[in-house]
Amino acid sequence: MSPVAAALAPVFLLIVVGFGLRRSLIRLDTQWHGLERLTYYVLFPALLMQSLVKADLGKVPVAGIGGALFLAMLAMSALCLALRPLLTRSGIDGPAFTSIFQGATRWQTYVALSVAGSLFGPTGLAVASVGMIAIIPMVNVFSVAVLAHYASPTRRSMREILATIIRNPLIWACIAGLALNVAHVPLPKLWHDAADALGQASLPIGLLVTGAGLHFEGLRRAGPAAALGVVLKLVLMPLLAIGLAGWFGVTGPSLVVVAICAAVPTSPSAYVLAKQMGGDAPLLAQIISLQTVLAALTMPLAIAWAS
C-alpha cells in the first residue's frame, strides 16, 4: 500500500492547496474560470494527445479496458434508472435524481490521470486515456439526456446533445493521438518538447482547479440522496469495473488503472451542467465534495484489490 499512498498523497494535497487558494490568495471566480478553460482546452488535450502518440498500444489491452469501463458505466446508468421509481417514493424529485445519476456515472479525469501517471508513468497515462475514449462520449450523452428528461424545463434535441459531444476537446485530443500513433506519423522534436511541457503543467493546475471548486458549506446537512451518490460511485462502480475487467482478461497494471478510473470522484463539470440544465446543483456539490474527501480512503482499497 505504500506506493499507492505515495502516489495518492500529492494528488489530494494539490486539491487541498487549490481549496485553500480559492479562499485566500485567488478569490475571484473569473481567475479560476480562466485556469479551468486553459486546462480544458489547451493543457489537458496536449497531455492526452502526447500520451497516446508516444504509447506502445500493442502492450495495452484496448478492448478489455474500454469494454470494462464502458459496460460498468452502462450498468451503473441502468441501475440508477431502475432505482428511479423507488427514489421518487422516497421523496427524491427529478432534479435531485439527475444529481445522483451524474454523481454515480461521471469521473474526475484529472485525478485519474494523476494517480495512473504517478504509479505507472507513460503507460498508466496511455491506459487511462483509452478509458477516457470509452467513457467520455456516452457519459456526456447520458447525462444530458437524463437532465433533459427529468430536470430541464426545456427539452434538448438530439442534435444539441450531439453538438455538445462534438465540441468536447478531450475527445478530439484522444482521437488525434490515436490516429497519429496508428499511422506512425513522425513528429518533430519541437512538437514533443512543446507537448510535453504543456502536458506536465495540466495535471497540477487541473488538481488545483478541482480543489477550488469544492463546496463544503452544506455537508453537515447531507442526506440520503448524497450518501447514495457516494456509495454508488466510490463502492459499486469500482466493483463493477474491476469485475468486468477481470472477465475480459485484463491483468497487471492495466487492471489497476481500470480500478483507478472507476474509483475517482465525480467530475466538477457535472456541477456546471446541472446548473445549466435545471438539476439540483447544491445536492451535486455535496456529492462531489463528499466523494473527493472519502476517495482518499476508498481509492487505496480499490487499487489494492486490483493489484
Secondary structure as a PSIPRED ss2 file (coil, helix, strand):
# PSIPRED VFORMAT (PSIPRED V4.0)

   1 M C   1.000  0.000  0.000
   2 S H   0.000  1.000  0.000
   3 P H   0.000  1.000  0.000
   4 V H   0.000  1.000  0.000
   5 A H   0.000  1.000  0.000
   6 A H   0.000  1.000  0.000
   7 A H   0.000  1.000  0.000
   8 L H   0.000  1.000  0.000
   9 A H   0.000  1.000  0.000
  10 P H   0.000  1.000  0.000
  11 V H   0.000  1.000  0.000
  12 F H   0.000  1.000  0.000
  13 L H   0.000  1.000  0.000
  14 L H   0.000  1.000  0.000
  15 I H   0.000  1.000  0.000
  16 V H   0.000  1.000  0.000
  17 V H   0.000  1.000  0.000
  18 G H   0.000  1.000  0.000
  19 F H   0.000  1.000  0.000
  20 G H   0.000  1.000  0.000
  21 L H   0.000  1.000  0.000
  22 R H   0.000  1.000  0.000
  23 R C   1.000  0.000  0.000
  24 S C   1.000  0.000  0.000
  25 L C   1.000  0.000  0.000
  26 I C   1.000  0.000  0.000
  27 R C   1.000  0.000  0.000
  28 L C   1.000  0.000  0.000
  29 D H   0.000  1.000  0.000
  30 T H   0.000  1.000  0.000
  31 Q H   0.000  1.000  0.000
  32 W H   0.000  1.000  0.000
  33 H H   0.000  1.000  0.000
  34 G H   0.000  1.000  0.000
  35 L H   0.000  1.000  0.000
  36 E H   0.000  1.000  0.000
  37 R H   0.000  1.000  0.000
  38 L H   0.000  1.000  0.000
  39 T H   0.000  1.000  0.000
  40 Y H   0.000  1.000  0.000
  41 Y H   0.000  1.000  0.000
  42 V H   0.000  1.000  0.000
  43 L H   0.000  1.000  0.000
  44 F H   0.000  1.000  0.000
  45 P H   0.000  1.000  0.000
  46 A H   0.000  1.000  0.000
  47 L H   0.000  1.000  0.000
  48 L H   0.000  1.000  0.000
  49 M H   0.000  1.000  0.000
  50 Q H   0.000  1.000  0.000
  51 S H   0.000  1.000  0.000
  52 L H   0.000  1.000  0.000
  53 V H   0.000  1.000  0.000
  54 K H   0.000  1.000  0.000
  55 A C   1.000  0.000  0.000
  56 D C   1.000  0.000  0.000
  57 L H   0.000  1.000  0.000
  58 G H   0.000  1.000  0.000
  59 K H   0.000  1.000  0.000
  60 V C   1.000  0.000  0.000
  61 P C   1.000  0.000  0.000
  62 V H   0.000  1.000  0.000
  63 A H   0.000  1.000  0.000
  64 G H   0.000  1.000  0.000
  65 I H   0.000  1.000  0.000
  66 G H   0.000  1.000  0.000
  67 G H   0.000  1.000  0.000
  68 A H   0.000  1.000  0.000
  69 L H   0.000  1.000  0.000
  70 F H   0.000  1.000  0.000
  71 L H   0.000  1.000  0.000
  72 A H   0.000  1.000  0.000
  73 M H   0.000  1.000  0.000
  74 L H   0.000  1.000  0.000
  75 A H   0.000  1.000  0.000
  76 M H   0.000  1.000  0.000
  77 S H   0.000  1.000  0.000
  78 A H   0.000  1.000  0.000
  79 L H   0.000  1.000  0.000
  80 C H   0.000  1.000  0.000
  81 L H   0.000  1.000  0.000
  82 A H   0.000  1.000  0.000
  83 L H   0.000  1.000  0.000
  84 R H   0.000  1.000  0.000
  85 P H   0.000  1.000  0.000
  86 L H   0.000  1.000  0.000
  87 L H   0.000  1.000  0.000
  88 T H   0.000  1.000  0.000
  89 R H   0.000  1.000  0.000
  90 S C   1.000  0.000  0.000
  91 G C   1.000  0.000  0.000
  92 I C   1.000  0.000  0.000
  93 D C   1.000  0.000  0.000
  94 G H   0.000  1.000  0.000
  95 P H   0.000  1.000  0.000
  96 A H   0.000  1.000  0.000
  97 F H   0.000  1.000  0.000
  98 T H   0.000  1.000  0.000
  99 S H   0.000  1.000  0.000
 100 I H   0.000  1.000  0.000
 101 F H   0.000  1.000  0.000
 102 Q H   0.000  1.000  0.000
 103 G H   0.000  1.000  0.000
 104 A H   0.000  1.000  0.000
 105 T H   0.000  1.000  0.000
 106 R C   1.000  0.000  0.000
 107 W C   1.000  0.000  0.000
 108 Q C   1.000  0.000  0.000
 109 T H   0.000  1.000  0.000
 110 Y H   0.000  1.000  0.000
 111 V H   0.000  1.000  0.000
 112 A H   0.000  1.000  0.000
 113 L H   0.000  1.000  0.000
 114 S H   0.000  1.000  0.000
 115 V H   0.000  1.000  0.000
 116 A H   0.000  1.000  0.000
 117 G H   0.000  1.000  0.000
 118 S H   0.000  1.000  0.000
 119 L H   0.000  1.000  0.000
 120 F H   0.000  1.000  0.000
 121 G H   0.000  1.000  0.000
 122 P H   0.000  1.000  0.000
 123 T H   0.000  1.000  0.000
 124 G H   0.000  1.000  0.000
 125 L H   0.000  1.000  0.000
 126 A H   0.000  1.000  0.000
 127 V H   0.000  1.000  0.000
 128 A H   0.000  1.000  0.000
 129 S H   0.000  1.000  0.000
 130 V H   0.000  1.000  0.000
 131 G H   0.000  1.000  0.000
 132 M H   0.000  1.000  0.000
 133 I H   0.000  1.000  0.000
 134 A H   0.000  1.000  0.000
 135 I H   0.000  1.000  0.000
 136 I H   0.000  1.000  0.000
 137 P H   0.000  1.000  0.000
 138 M H   0.000  1.000  0.000
 139 V H   0.000  1.000  0.000
 140 N H   0.000  1.000  0.000
 141 V H   0.000  1.000  0.000
 142 F H   0.000  1.000  0.000
 143 S H   0.000  1.000  0.000
 144 V H   0.000  1.000  0.000
 145 A H   0.000  1.000  0.000
 146 V H   0.000  1.000  0.000
 147 L H   0.000  1.000  0.000
 148 A H   0.000  1.000  0.000
 149 H H   0.000  1.000  0.000
 150 Y H   0.000  1.000  0.000
 151 A C   1.000  0.000  0.000
 152 S C   1.000  0.000  0.000
 153 P C   1.000  0.000  0.000
 154 T C   1.000  0.000  0.000
 155 R C   1.000  0.000  0.000
 156 R C   1.000  0.000  0.000
 157 S C   1.000  0.000  0.000
 158 M H   0.000  1.000  0.000
 159 R H   0.000  1.000  0.000
 160 E H   0.000  1.000  0.000
 161 I H   0.000  1.000  0.000
 162 L H   0.000  1.000  0.000
 163 A H   0.000  1.000  0.000
 164 T H   0.000  1.000  0.000
 165 I H   0.000  1.000  0.000
 166 I H   0.000  1.000  0.000
 167 R C   1.000  0.000  0.000
 168 N C   1.000  0.000  0.000
 169 P H   0.000  1.000  0.000
 170 L H   0.000  1.000  0.000
 171 I H   0.000  1.000  0.000
 172 W H   0.000  1.000  0.000
 173 A H   0.000  1.000  0.000
 174 C H   0.000  1.000  0.000
 175 I H   0.000  1.000  0.000
 176 A H   0.000  1.000  0.000
 177 G H   0.000  1.000  0.000
 178 L H   0.000  1.000  0.000
 179 A H   0.000  1.000  0.000
 180 L H   0.000  1.000  0.000
 181 N H   0.000  1.000  0.000
 182 V H   0.000  1.000  0.000
 183 A C   1.000  0.000  0.000
 184 H C   1.000  0.000  0.000
 185 V C   1.000  0.000  0.000
 186 P C   1.000  0.000  0.000
 187 L C   1.000  0.000  0.000
 188 P C   1.000  0.000  0.000
 189 K H   0.000  1.000  0.000
 190 L H   0.000  1.000  0.000
 191 W H   0.000  1.000  0.000
 192 H H   0.000  1.000  0.000
 193 D H   0.000  1.000  0.000
 194 A H   0.000  1.000  0.000
 195 A H   0.000  1.000  0.000
 196 D H   0.000  1.000  0.000
 197 A H   0.000  1.000  0.000
 198 L H   0.000  1.000  0.000
 199 G H   0.000  1.000  0.000
 200 Q H   0.000  1.000  0.000
 201 A H   0.000  1.000  0.000
 202 S H   0.000  1.000  0.000
 203 L H   0.000  1.000  0.000
 204 P H   0.000  1.000  0.000
 205 I H   0.000  1.000  0.000
 206 G H   0.000  1.000  0.000
 207 L H   0.000  1.000  0.000
 208 L H   0.000  1.000  0.000
 209 V H   0.000  1.000  0.000
 210 T H   0.000  1.000  0.000
 211 G H   0.000  1.000  0.000
 212 A H   0.000  1.000  0.000
 213 G C   1.000  0.000  0.000
 214 L C   1.000  0.000  0.000
 215 H C   1.000  0.000  0.000
 216 F C   1.000  0.000  0.000
 217 E C   1.000  0.000  0.000
 218 G C   1.000  0.000  0.000
 219 L H   0.000  1.000  0.000
 220 R H   0.000  1.000  0.000
 221 R H   0.000  1.000  0.000
 222 A C   1.000  0.000  0.000
 223 G C   1.000  0.000  0.000
 224 P H   0.000  1.000  0.000
 225 A H   0.000  1.000  0.000
 226 A H   0.000  1.000  0.000
 227 A H   0.000  1.000  0.000
 228 L H   0.000  1.000  0.000
 229 G H   0.000  1.000  0.000
 230 V H   0.000  1.000  0.000
 231 V H   0.000  1.000  0.000
 232 L H   0.000  1.000  0.000
 233 K H   0.000  1.000  0.000
 234 L H   0.000  1.000  0.000
 235 V H   0.000  1.000  0.000
 236 L H   0.000  1.000  0.000
 237 M H   0.000  1.000  0.000
 238 P H   0.000  1.000  0.000
 239 L H   0.000  1.000  0.000
 240 L H   0.000  1.000  0.000
 241 A H   0.000  1.000  0.000
 242 I H   0.000  1.000  0.000
 243 G H   0.000  1.000  0.000
 244 L H   0.000  1.000  0.000
 245 A H   0.000  1.000  0.000
 246 G H   0.000  1.000  0.000
 247 W H   0.000  1.000  0.000
 248 F C   1.000  0.000  0.000
 249 G C   1.000  0.000  0.000
 250 V C   1.000  0.000  0.000
 251 T C   1.000  0.000  0.000
 252 G H   0.000  1.000  0.000
 253 P H   0.000  1.000  0.000
 254 S H   0.000  1.000  0.000
 255 L H   0.000  1.000  0.000
 256 V H   0.000  1.000  0.000
 257 V H   0.000  1.000  0.000
 258 V H   0.000  1.000  0.000
 259 A H   0.000  1.000  0.000
 260 I H   0.000  1.000  0.000
 261 C H   0.000  1.000  0.000
 262 A H   0.000  1.000  0.000
 263 A H   0.000  1.000  0.000
 264 V C   1.000  0.000  0.000
 265 P C   1.000  0.000  0.000
 266 T C   1.000  0.000  0.000
 267 S C   1.000  0.000  0.000
 268 P C   1.000  0.000  0.000
 269 S H   0.000  1.000  0.000
 270 A H   0.000  1.000  0.000
 271 Y H   0.000  1.000  0.000
 272 V H   0.000  1.000  0.000
 273 L H   0.000  1.000  0.000
 274 A H   0.000  1.000  0.000
 275 K H   0.000  1.000  0.000
 276 Q H   0.000  1.000  0.000
 277 M H   0.000  1.000  0.000
 278 G C   1.000  0.000  0.000
 279 G C   1.000  0.000  0.000
 280 D C   1.000  0.000  0.000
 281 A H   0.000  1.000  0.000
 282 P H   0.000  1.000  0.000
 283 L H   0.000  1.000  0.000
 284 L H   0.000  1.000  0.000
 285 A H   0.000  1.000  0.000
 286 Q H   0.000  1.000  0.000
 287 I H   0.000  1.000  0.000
 288 I H   0.000  1.000  0.000
 289 S H   0.000  1.000  0.000
 290 L H   0.000  1.000  0.000
 291 Q H   0.000  1.000  0.000
 292 T H   0.000  1.000  0.000
 293 V H   0.000  1.000  0.000
 294 L H   0.000  1.000  0.000
 295 A H   0.000  1.000  0.000
 296 A H   0.000  1.000  0.000
 297 L H   0.000  1.000  0.000
 298 T H   0.000  1.000  0.000
 299 M H   0.000  1.000  0.000
 300 P H   0.000  1.000  0.000
 301 L H   0.000  1.000  0.000
 302 A H   0.000  1.000  0.000
 303 I H   0.000  1.000  0.000
 304 A H   0.000  1.000  0.000
 305 W H   0.000  1.000  0.000
 306 A H   0.000  1.000  0.000
 307 S C   1.000  0.000  0.000
